[in-house]
Amino acid sequence: MLPLVMLLLLLLPLVLPGAVEVTRPRGVSLSNLHFYEPLGPFTCLDGSATIAFSWVNDDYCDCRDGSDEPGTAACPNGHFHCANAGYRPHSIPSAHVNDGICDCCDGTDEYESGANCENTCRERGRREREQQQRRAQVAREGFALRERLVQEAAAARKEKEERLGGLQEARGGLEQRVGTLRAAKEVAEGPEREAREEQRRRAEEQRAAAEAARADEAFAELDSDGDGQVTMAELRLRPELDTDGDGAVSEDEAQVLLGDTAPLDAAAFRDRLWATLRERYRPQGQTEPPPPPPEPPLEETPPEEEEDEEDEAEEEEEDEEGEGPDEELKVPPPQPPEEKGGPEELPPLDAAAQALVDAAQRARQELEEAERALKETEESIRALEQELAFDFGPEGEFSYLYNQCYELGTSEYIYRLCPFKRVSQKPKHGGAETNLGTWGAWAGPEHDRFSAMKYEHGTGCWQGPNRATTVKLSCGTATAVTATTEPSRCEYLMELVTPAACRAPPPAHDDHDEL
């Protein structure tokens, strides 16, 4: 008889609109219905006792587990099952039965309290089904976009691998060219050095000749009596030669200047005294001290050392700024060698010497251009190798996030996520940016590893740990940061929706209300 009744109950939804509810003791779920057979005694679900079925729901707790009172509040550890036809069934603690609060959307938990419970199950079920349909639609569209991302990722990876192979091949040719040009530069710089040395030698000769002429002029003026000698008396006539600051040259001061060889002829004056006097000596009628004579040209820094220093400075600057492989290379333009030594102009080069200098300069420029091209190629190779080594998901679906950044503004901050690189926070009304973590690893559970990202080793908190961020990924038809919170101090939680997180939707099936 019972199987026939059950069959009829199962067939009712086919002929009646909406859902029907199977007749059963109040508060019993459909899955537990077979324990509550009214034709025999009732055994407590924990096996602690067997009682007459008439004692079920008699408002007296006979079973230790409260299973004999599923529809009353008699047992403190019991549970009341809300059938909620048209919505989702669920269970509530027995203590909530007839407490004047409608916990079941069908109101069955308040059958004796007098509470006016409206049955809202149908409306809730309708809203939930609409939400499920919207989520299913997003999942379908997102998965279609994911499939496209997978195809694009495969094509892009193939293109990058081909480009990497081409760059690696080009690097070999550039390395060979750099070696050839470096040897050519060294060959060209030999004659250039000789021409520059000759230029400096001529400049030194001219400087020495000018200094000798100045010394002779000074000697002629100091030799006031024209006897071809400079004496102590003649030096004492020149107050600018005073050494103790009293405005006059004493006999002792003159003796110190001339030494034991006084008086001095023109040759001895140039060799022994002029170097001491030239800083203070002023020609007749000149009130200001003469400018110091030009210094000999400084030795040029060898071009190779200049290049090494520039390379080291560039590397230090890149380390300090934390530039990645995708940053633009900044190579200083080639500079011609200095042609001035201090304030003195070097004498002009003749045409043959200038041709040697020009040839060496062209060799240096050609080498610098080749080295720049080799450096850029090596940077591109490193960037491609780094990108190809990343784990972008089972089918590379997350690769499109690389080199992208997404922002979310709040009332106080602008949060910025650059996937696979870093997370940062910047005050909205001005202030320094704070690093909330750099890329660490995928951090989802073992069965869904690609559902979360971990960014670690951010800026340290005051008397606390370094900041870190967990980014949770969820399915969506667009890519955007939707929320950022700080669940605990210095630990941030960010939510990113992306089509790459969408999975194949389950087959469509009809939802049925509980019988």
BELJO-V176320 format. One record per residue. N is the residue number from 1. RES is the residue in one small letter. SS is DSSP state (helix for helix, strand for strand, loop for the rest). PHI is phi as a letter, one per 20 degrees, with the letter a starting at -180 (NA if undefined). D_LAST is the distance of its C-alpha to the last C-alpha in Angstrom with 1 decimal. Layout:
N&RES&SS&PHI&D_LAST ; N&RES&SS&PHI&D_LAST
This chain:
1&m&loop&NA&18.8 ; 2&l&helix&f&15.7 ; 3&p&helix&g&15.2 ; 4&l&helix&f&15.6 ; 5&v&helix&f&12.9 ; 6&m&helix&f&10.4 ; 7&l&helix&f&11.8 ; 8&l&helix&f&11.6 ; 9&l&helix&f&7.9 ; 10&l&helix&f&7.6 ; 11&l&helix&e&10.4 ; 12&l&helix&g&9.5 ; 13&p&loop&g&8.6 ; 14&l&loop&f&12.1 ; 15&v&loop&d&13.9 ; 16&l&loop&d&12.4 ; 17&p&loop&f&13.0 ; 18&g&loop&m&10.6 ; 19&a&loop&d&6.9 ; 20&v&loop&c&5.6 ; 21&e&loop&d&4.5 ; 22&v&loop&f&5.4 ; 23&t&loop&f&9.1 ; 24&r&loop&a&10.5 ; 25&p&loop&g&13.6 ; 26&r&loop&g&13.8 ; 27&g&loop&n&13.6 ; 28&v&loop&e&12.0 ; 29&s&loop&e&9.8 ; 30&l&helix&f&7.4 ; 31&s&helix&f&10.5 ; 32&n&helix&d&12.8 ; 33&l&helix&g&11.2 ; 34&h&helix&f&14.0 ; 35&f&helix&f&16.6 ; 36&y&loop&d&16.0 ; 37&e&loop&e&17.1 ; 38&p&loop&f&18.7 ; 39&l&loop&e&21.3 ; 40&g&loop&b&23.4 ; 41&p&loop&f&24.6 ; 42&f&strand&d&22.6 ; 43&t&strand&d&24.0 ; 44&c&loop&g&23.9 ; 45&l&loop&f&22.1 ; 46&d&loop&e&25.6 ; 47&g&loop&m&27.2 ; 48&s&loop&f&29.5 ; 49&a&loop&a&29.2 ; 50&t&strand&c&27.7 ; 51&i&strand&c&27.2 ; 52&a&loop&f&26.3 ; 53&f&helix&f&22.7 ; 54&s&helix&f&24.0 ; 55&w&helix&e&25.0 ; 56&v&loop&f&21.4 ; 57&n&loop&l&20.9 ; 58&d&loop&e&24.5 ; 59&d&loop&m&25.6 ; 60&y&loop&c&27.8 ; 61&c&loop&e&27.4 ; 62&d&loop&e&28.2 ; 63&c&loop&e&26.9 ; 64&r&loop&f&28.7 ; 65&d&loop&e&25.5 ; 66&g&loop&m&23.9 ; 67&s&helix&f&21.0 ; 68&d&helix&e&21.7 ; 69&e&helix&c&21.1 ; 70&p&loop&f&17.8 ; 71&g&loop&d&17.6 ; 72&t&loop&c&21.4 ; 73&a&loop&e&24.1 ; 74&a&loop&f&26.2 ; 75&c&loop&d&26.1 ; 76&p&loop&f&27.4 ; 77&n&loop&d&25.8 ; 78&g&loop&e&22.3 ; 79&h&strand&c&19.1 ; 80&f&strand&d&16.5 ; 81&h&strand&e&13.0 ; 82&c&strand&e&11.9 ; 83&a&loop&f&8.2 ; 84&n&loop&l&9.8 ; 85&a&loop&g&7.5 ; 86&g&loop&n&9.7 ; 87&y&loop&c&11.4 ; 88&r&loop&e&11.5 ; 89&p&loop&f&10.3 ; 90&h&strand&b&13.5 ; 91&s&strand&d&15.6 ; 92&i&strand&c&18.8 ; 93&p&strand&f&21.8 ; 94&s&helix&g&21.8 ; 95&a&helix&f&25.1 ; 96&h&helix&e&23.3 ; 97&v&loop&f&21.6 ; 98&n&loop&l&23.5 ; 99&d&loop&d&26.1 ; 100&g&loop&n&26.3 ; 101&i&loop&d&24.7 ; 102&c&loop&e&21.3 ; 103&d&loop&e&19.7 ; 104&c&loop&e&16.1 ; 105&c&loop&f&15.8 ; 106&d&loop&e&13.9 ; 107&g&loop&m&16.8 ; 108&t&helix&f&15.1 ; 109&d&helix&f&17.7 ; 110&e&helix&d&20.5 ; 111&y&loop&f&19.9 ; 112&e&loop&c&23.5 ; 113&s&loop&e&25.5 ; 114&g&loop&n&26.2 ; 115&a&loop&f&25.2 ; 116&n&loop&e&24.3 ; 117&c&loop&e&21.1 ; 118&e&loop&e&20.2 ; 119&n&loop&f&16.6 ; 120&t&loop&d&17.3 ; 121&c&helix&f&13.9 ; 122&r&helix&f&14.3 ; 123&e&helix&f&17.9 ; 124&r&helix&f&17.4 ; 125&g&helix&f&14.8 ; 126&r&helix&f&17.5 ; 127&r&helix&f&20.3 ; 128&e&helix&f&18.7 ; 129&r&helix&f&18.1 ; 130&e&helix&f&21.7 ; 131&q&helix&f&22.9 ; 132&q&helix&f&21.3 ; 133&q&helix&f&22.9 ; 134&r&helix&f&26.1 ; 135&r&helix&f&26.1 ; 136&a&helix&f&25.3 ; 137&q&helix&f&28.2 ; 138&v&helix&f&30.5 ; 139&a&helix&f&29.6 ; 140&r&helix&f&30.4 ; 141&e&helix&f&33.6 ; 142&g&helix&f&34.6 ; 143&f&helix&f&34.2 ; 144&a&helix&f&36.4 ; 145&l&helix&f&38.9 ; 146&r&helix&f&38.7 ; 147&e&helix&g&39.5 ; 148&r&helix&f&42.5 ; 149&l&helix&f&43.6 ; 150&v&helix&f&43.5 ; 151&q&helix&f&45.7 ; 152&e&helix&f&48.1 ; 153&a&helix&f&48.2 ; 154&a&helix&f&49.3 ; 155&a&helix&f&51.9 ; 156&a&helix&f&53.2 ; 157&r&helix&f&53.5 ; 158&k&helix&f&55.5 ; 159&e&helix&f&57.7 ; 160&k&helix&f&58.2 ; 161&e&helix&f&59.1 ; 162&e&helix&f&61.6 ; 163&r&helix&f&63.1 ; 164&l&helix&f&63.3 ; 165&g&helix&f&65.2 ; 166&g&helix&f&67.6 ; 167&l&helix&f&68.2 ; 168&q&helix&f&69.0 ; 169&e&helix&f&71.4 ; 170&a&helix&f&73.0 ; 171&r&helix&g&73.4 ; 172&g&helix&f&75.7 ; 173&g&helix&f&77.9 ; 174&l&helix&f&78.0 ; 175&e&helix&f&78.9 ; 176&q&helix&f&81.8 ; 177&r&helix&f&82.9 ; 178&v&helix&f&82.8 ; 179&g&helix&f&85.0 ; 180&t&helix&f&87.5 ; 181&l&helix&f&87.7 ; 182&r&helix&f&88.1 ; 183&a&helix&f&91.1 ; 184&a&helix&f&92.5 ; 185&k&helix&f&92.1 ; 186&e&helix&f&94.0 ; 187&v&helix&f&96.7 ; 188&a&helix&f&97.0 ; 189&e&helix&f&97.0 ; 190&g&helix&f&100.2 ; 191&p&helix&f&102.6 ; 192&e&helix&f&100.7 ; 193&r&helix&f&101.4 ; 194&e&helix&f&105.1 ; 195&a&helix&f&105.3 ; 196&r&helix&f&103.7 ; 197&e&helix&f&106.0 ; 198&e&helix&f&109.0 ; 199&q&helix&f&107.7 ; 200&r&helix&f&107.4 ; 201&r&helix&f&110.8 ; 202&r&helix&f&112.3 ; 203&a&helix&f&110.5 ; 204&e&helix&f&111.9 ; 205&e&helix&f&115.4 ; 206&q&helix&f&115.2 ; 207&r&helix&f&113.9 ; 208&a&helix&f&116.7 ; 209&a&helix&f&119.3 ; 210&a&helix&f&118.1 ; 211&e&helix&f&118.1 ; 212&a&helix&f&121.6 ; 213&a&helix&f&122.8 ; 214&r&helix&f&121.4 ; 215&a&helix&f&123.1 ; 216&d&helix&f&126.4 ; 217&e&helix&f&126.1 ; 218&a&helix&f&125.4 ; 219&f&helix&f&128.4 ; 220&a&helix&f&130.6 ; 221&e&helix&f&129.7 ; 222&l&helix&f&130.0 ; 223&d&loop&f&133.4 ; 224&s&loop&f&135.0 ; 225&d&loop&e&138.6 ; 226&g&loop&m&137.8 ; 227&d&loop&e&139.4 ; 228&g&loop&n&136.5 ; 229&q&loop&b&135.3 ; 230&v&strand&d&132.8 ; 231&t&loop&d&134.3 ; 232&m&helix&f&133.1 ; 233&a&helix&f&134.9 ; 234&e&helix&f&133.2 ; 235&l&helix&f&129.7 ; 236&r&helix&f&130.5 ; 237&l&loop&f&131.0 ; 238&r&loop&d&127.2 ; 239&p&helix&f&125.2 ; 240&e&helix&f&121.8 ; 241&l&helix&e&122.5 ; 242&d&loop&g&122.5 ; 243&t&loop&d&120.3 ; 244&d&loop&d&120.4 ; 245&g&loop&n&119.4 ; 246&d&loop&e&122.7 ; 247&g&loop&n&123.4 ; 248&a&loop&b&126.4 ; 249&v&loop&e&127.2 ; 250&s&loop&f&129.3 ; 251&e&helix&f&131.8 ; 252&d&helix&f&129.5 ; 253&e&helix&f&126.5 ; 254&a&helix&f&128.6 ; 255&q&helix&f&129.9 ; 256&v&helix&f&126.3 ; 257&l&helix&f&125.4 ; 258&l&helix&f&128.4 ; 259&g&helix&m&128.5 ; 260&d&helix&e&131.6 ; 261&t&helix&d&132.4 ; 262&a&loop&f&133.5 ; 263&p&loop&f&134.6 ; 264&l&strand&d&132.3 ; 265&d&loop&e&133.1 ; 266&a&helix&f&130.5 ; 267&a&helix&f&129.1 ; 268&a&helix&f&128.7 ; 269&f&helix&f&127.2 ; 270&r&helix&f&124.5 ; 271&d&helix&f&123.8 ; 272&r&helix&d&124.0 ; 273&l&helix&d&123.7 ; 274&w&helix&f&121.7 ; 275&a&helix&f&118.3 ; 276&t&helix&e&119.0 ; 277&l&helix&e&120.4 ; 278&r&loop&f&118.2 ; 279&e&loop&f&115.4 ; 280&r&loop&d&117.8 ; 281&y&loop&f&120.5 ; 282&r&loop&c&120.7 ; 283&p&loop&f&123.2 ; 284&q&loop&g&125.9 ; 285&g&loop&n&124.5 ; 286&q&loop&e&120.8 ; 287&t&loop&e&119.2 ; 288&e&loop&e&115.8 ; 289&p&loop&f&115.4 ; 290&p&loop&f&114.8 ; 291&p&loop&f&111.4 ; 292&p&loop&f&110.8 ; 293&p&loop&f&111.6 ; 294&p&loop&f&108.8 ; 295&e&loop&f&107.2 ; 296&p&loop&f&107.2 ; 297&p&loop&g&104.0 ; 298&l&loop&f&101.1 ; 299&e&loop&f&99.9 ; 300&e&loop&f&97.0 ; 301&t&loop&f&93.7 ; 302&p&loop&g&93.4 ; 303&p&helix&g&90.7 ; 304&e&helix&f&88.7 ; 305&e&helix&f&88.5 ; 306&e&helix&g&87.4 ; 307&e&helix&f&84.6 ; 308&d&helix&f&83.5 ; 309&e&helix&f&83.6 ; 310&e&helix&f&81.5 ; 311&d&helix&f&78.9 ; 312&e&helix&f&78.6 ; 313&a&helix&f&78.3 ; 314&e&helix&f&75.5 ; 315&e&helix&f&73.6 ; 316&e&helix&f&73.9 ; 317&e&helix&f&72.7 ; 318&e&helix&f&69.7 ; 319&d&helix&f&68.9 ; 320&e&helix&f&69.2 ; 321&e&helix&e&67.0 ; 322&g&loop&m&64.3 ; 323&e&loop&f&64.5 ; 324&g&loop&e&62.2 ; 325&p&loop&f&63.2 ; 326&d&loop&e&62.1 ; 327&e&loop&f&64.6 ; 328&e&loop&f&67.6 ; 329&l&loop&f&70.8 ; 330&k&loop&d&73.7 ; 331&v&loop&d&77.0 ; 332&p&loop&f&80.2 ; 333&p&loop&f&82.6 ; 334&p&loop&f&85.7 ; 335&q&loop&d&88.6 ; 336&p&loop&f&92.2 ; 337&p&loop&f&94.4 ; 338&e&loop&f&96.3 ; 339&e&loop&d&99.8 ; 340&k&strand&c&100.9 ; 341&g&strand&d&101.9 ; 342&g&loop&m&101.8 ; 343&p&loop&e&103.6 ; 344&e&strand&e&106.0 ; 345&e&strand&f&105.6 ; 346&l&loop&f&106.1 ; 347&p&loop&f&108.8 ; 348&p&loop&f&107.4 ; 349&l&loop&e&106.8 ; 350&d&loop&f&108.9 ; 351&a&helix&g&107.3 ; 352&a&helix&f&107.2 ; 353&a&helix&f&105.6 ; 354&q&helix&f&103.1 ; 355&a&helix&f&102.1 ; 356&l&helix&f&101.4 ; 357&v&helix&f&99.3 ; 358&d&helix&f&97.3 ; 359&a&helix&f&96.7 ; 360&a&helix&f&95.3 ; 361&q&helix&f&93.1 ; 362&r&helix&f&91.7 ; 363&a&helix&f&91.0 ; 364&r&helix&f&89.2 ; 365&q&helix&f&87.1 ; 366&e&helix&f&86.2 ; 367&l&helix&f&85.2 ; 368&e&helix&f&83.1 ; 369&e&helix&f&81.3 ; 370&a&helix&f&80.6 ; 371&e&helix&f&79.5 ; 372&r&helix&f&77.2 ; 373&a&helix&f&75.7 ; 374&l&helix&f&75.2 ; 375&k&helix&f&73.6 ; 376&e&helix&f&71.2 ; 377&t&helix&f&70.3 ; 378&e&helix&f&69.7 ; 379&e&helix&f&67.5 ; 380&s&helix&f&65.5 ; 381&i&helix&f&65.1 ; 382&r&helix&f&63.9 ; 383&a&helix&f&61.4 ; 384&l&helix&f&60.0 ; 385&e&helix&f&60.0 ; 386&q&helix&f&58.1 ; 387&e&helix&f&55.5 ; 388&l&helix&f&55.0 ; 389&a&helix&e&54.6 ; 390&f&loop&f&51.6 ; 391&d&loop&e&48.1 ; 392&f&loop&e&46.3 ; 393&g&loop&o&43.0 ; 394&p&loop&g&42.0 ; 395&e&loop&c&43.1 ; 396&g&loop&m&45.4 ; 397&e&loop&f&42.9 ; 398&f&loop&e&44.1 ; 399&s&helix&f&47.8 ; 400&y&helix&f&47.9 ; 401&l&helix&f&47.6 ; 402&y&loop&f&50.9 ; 403&n&loop&m&53.8 ; 404&q&loop&d&51.4 ; 405&c&loop&c&50.8 ; 406&y&strand&c&48.2 ; 407&e&strand&c&48.6 ; 408&l&strand&c&46.6 ; 409&g&strand&e&48.4 ; 410&t&loop&d&47.6 ; 411&s&loop&f&49.6 ; 412&e&loop&d&51.9 ; 413&y&strand&c&51.8 ; 414&i&strand&d&51.4 ; 415&y&strand&e&49.5 ; 416&r&strand&c&50.5 ; 417&l&strand&d&48.8 ; 418&c&strand&d&50.7 ; 419&p&loop&g&48.5 ; 420&f&loop&m&50.2 ; 421&k&loop&c&53.0 ; 422&r&strand&b&52.6 ; 423&v&strand&c&50.8 ; 424&s&strand&b&52.9 ; 425&q&strand&c&52.9 ; 426&k&strand&c&55.5 ; 427&p&strand&g&56.1 ; 428&k&loop&f&55.5 ; 429&h&loop&d&58.8 ; 430&g&loop&o&61.1 ; 431&g&loop&q&61.6 ; 432&a&loop&f&61.5 ; 433&e&strand&f&58.6 ; 434&t&strand&d&56.8 ; 435&n&strand&f&55.6 ; 436&l&strand&e&52.0 ; 437&g&strand&p&52.2 ; 438&t&strand&d&53.2 ; 439&w&strand&g&51.1 ; 440&g&strand&d&50.2 ; 441&a&strand&a&47.4 ; 442&w&strand&f&43.8 ; 443&a&loop&c&41.8 ; 444&g&loop&f&38.1 ; 445&p&loop&f&36.3 ; 446&e&helix&g&37.3 ; 447&h&helix&e&34.3 ; 448&d&helix&b&34.8 ; 449&r&helix&f&38.5 ; 450&f&helix&e&39.1 ; 451&s&helix&e&36.7 ; 452&a&strand&b&39.4 ; 453&m&strand&d&43.2 ; 454&k&strand&d&45.6 ; 455&y&strand&d&48.9 ; 456&e&strand&c&51.3 ; 457&h&loop&l&54.9 ; 458&g&loop&f&55.0 ; 459&t&loop&f&57.5 ; 460&g&strand&f&57.8 ; 461&c&loop&f&56.6 ; 462&w&loop&f&59.2 ; 463&q&loop&l&59.6 ; 464&g&loop&b&56.3 ; 465&p&loop&f&54.9 ; 466&n&strand&f&55.0 ; 467&r&loop&f&52.3 ; 468&a&strand&b&49.4 ; 469&t&strand&c&46.4 ; 470&t&strand&d&43.1 ; 471&v&strand&d&41.7 ; 472&k&strand&e&38.0 ; 473&l&strand&d&37.2 ; 474&s&strand&c&34.1 ; 475&c&strand&f&33.3 ; 476&g&loop&a&34.8 ; 477&t&loop&e&36.7 ; 478&a&loop&c&39.8 ; 479&t&loop&d&41.7 ; 480&a&strand&a&42.1 ; 481&v&strand&e&42.3 ; 482&t&strand&d&39.6 ; 483&a&strand&a&40.1 ; 484&t&strand&b&42.6 ; 485&t&strand&c&42.4 ; 486&e&strand&c&44.5 ; 487&p&strand&g&42.1 ; 488&s&strand&b&45.1 ; 489&r&loop&g&48.8 ; 490&c&loop&m&50.1 ; 491&e&strand&d&46.8 ; 492&y&strand&d&45.2 ; 493&l&strand&c&41.8 ; 494&m&strand&c&41.7 ; 495&e&strand&d&38.9 ; 496&l&strand&c&39.7 ; 497&v&strand&e&37.5 ; 498&t&strand&b&38.7 ; 499&p&helix&f&37.6 ; 500&a&helix&f&38.9 ; 501&a&helix&e&36.0 ; 502&c&loop&f&33.4 ; 503&r&loop&d&31.7 ; 504&a&loop&g&30.3 ; 505&p&loop&f&26.9 ; 506&p&loop&f&24.0 ; 507&p&loop&g&23.1 ; 508&a&loop&f&21.0 ; 509&h&loop&b&17.4 ; 510&d&loop&e&14.6 ; 511&d&loop&e&12.1 ; 512&h&loop&c&8.4 ; 513&d&loop&f&6.3 ; 514&e&loop&f&3.8 ; 515&l&loop&f&0.0
